[in-house]
Amino acid sequence: MNVKPNIEPMKPYTPGKRAPGGIKLSSNENPLGPSPVAVDALRTAAESMHIYPDQLGEPLLHSLSDTLDLDPSRLIIGNGSDELMVLACAAYLDRGENSISARHTFSQYEYATRLFAAEYRPVPMQNYRFDADAILSATGAETRIVWLCNPNNPTGTAMPPAEIDRILRSLDPATLVILDEAYHDYLDDDELRLDTRRLVDRYPNLLALRTFSKVYGLAALRIGYGFGSAEVIEGMRRVKQPFNANGAAIAAAHAALGDRGHYERSLEVNRTGKRRLYERFAALDVEYLETQANFVTIRLPSDATPFAAQMLDEGVAVRPLASFGLPEWVRVTVGTHEQLDRFFEVFEPALERARRRRVPGGGGT
Ligand SMILES: Cc1ncc(COP(=O)(O)O)c(C=O)c1O
């Protein structure tokens, strides 16, 4: 059976690996797990699993509408923000058109683009950051979508708000800008803080995407949301499946939103853990990128794929970044104190071995 020509070059997604019985620092999940309040809500939701969920994701839709002070018509709930990327392309991208993003970023932008037989154009980055000039100079008459990942996976970098504004100001209003904010909760540099809520009022062609998979710890449930103008959201609602987000996920996400204590604790674990990673990487003379997310990306002396495979054998899963076009880099999710103890126990000897292998006559195996 031949797949369609646009599907031909596509490969199944490579997920972060897991080490059975070990620790998983490969997919940027919340190391504290979900809020206990969300777990209770999930148990309660089990009692009504024979009933279809609300089509638009009530009661979550209304709690998000209150939190963001946005009319519900400007919000859409999805089966993960991944699904919302596909819905945006289903509604707004066609054969012969293109979408633009950066060279080292989340793979689902390319996936969603190719699904609709459109062309994906990755442009160079500057210092591992999205580069507004490169993006603007790549856009043309056929450009329908610009993807911005802010903070970016896998580099952890964020764009200055003025640069995002400049992109929005400069683009044709018929081009949809999709601002993927999966990691925005973790952003802790005040100069990089973006007022996305205000921005969607100013630019009707802006769609912001967020997820419950990261700081809210609900990755397995698959739930995220998008917000923008009622017009953009209405187009996406037309193409979505009737019950795209499941009832259990809606209930758990609704409960998770209300647990500020768990949210703040999760951010604190991240702040402490990332400082520790920076300090230790600096002491080990390992190049790292300062992050605005819940992971730190580092450069190794050589190919990171066998390095990560070796760490996995020793029970620590990290993410090698060859599939992101960064073959010598690894992304490490910020874990709990105990997880990071274990991480360094395995990482330091592995680094030592990798360095010996690289130095001619270094006596490595
Ligand atoms: C940048 C980015 N966007 C979106 C997602 C996916 O989010 P979801 O689990 O809501 O589909 C991820 C997951 O790792 C991500 O890194």
PDBQT file of the ligand as one rigid body, heavy atoms in Angstrom, charges set to zero:
ROOT
HETATM    1  C1  LIG A 401       6.862  22.855  22.453  1.00  0.00    +0.000 C 
HETATM    2  C2  LIG A 401       5.837  21.814  22.726  1.00  0.00    +0.000 A 
HETATM    3  N1  LIG A 401       4.587  22.012  22.324  1.00  0.00    +0.000 NA
HETATM    4  C3  LIG A 401       3.642  21.096  22.533  1.00  0.00    +0.000 A 
HETATM    5  C4  LIG A 401       3.932  19.918  23.173  1.00  0.00    +0.000 A 
HETATM    6  C5  LIG A 401       2.890  18.873  23.301  1.00  0.00    +0.000 C 
HETATM    7  O1  LIG A 401       1.956  19.191  24.216  1.00  0.00    +0.000 OA
HETATM    8  P1  LIG A 401       0.724  18.235  24.451  1.00  0.00    +0.000 P 
HETATM    9  O2  LIG A 401       1.165  17.161  25.386  1.00  0.00    +0.000 OA
HETATM   10  O3  LIG A 401      -0.302  19.149  25.032  1.00  0.00    +0.000 OA
HETATM   11  O4  LIG A 401       0.290  17.685  23.122  1.00  0.00    +0.000 OA
HETATM   12  C6  LIG A 401       5.214  19.661  23.614  1.00  0.00    +0.000 A 
HETATM   13  C7  LIG A 401       5.525  18.398  24.271  1.00  0.00    +0.000 C 
HETATM   14  O5  LIG A 401       6.614  18.079  24.626  1.00  0.00    +0.000 OA
HETATM   15  C8  LIG A 401       6.205  20.643  23.378  1.00  0.00    +0.000 A 
HETATM   16  O6  LIG A 401       7.468  20.448  23.753  1.00  0.00    +0.000 OA
ENDROOT
TORSDOF 0
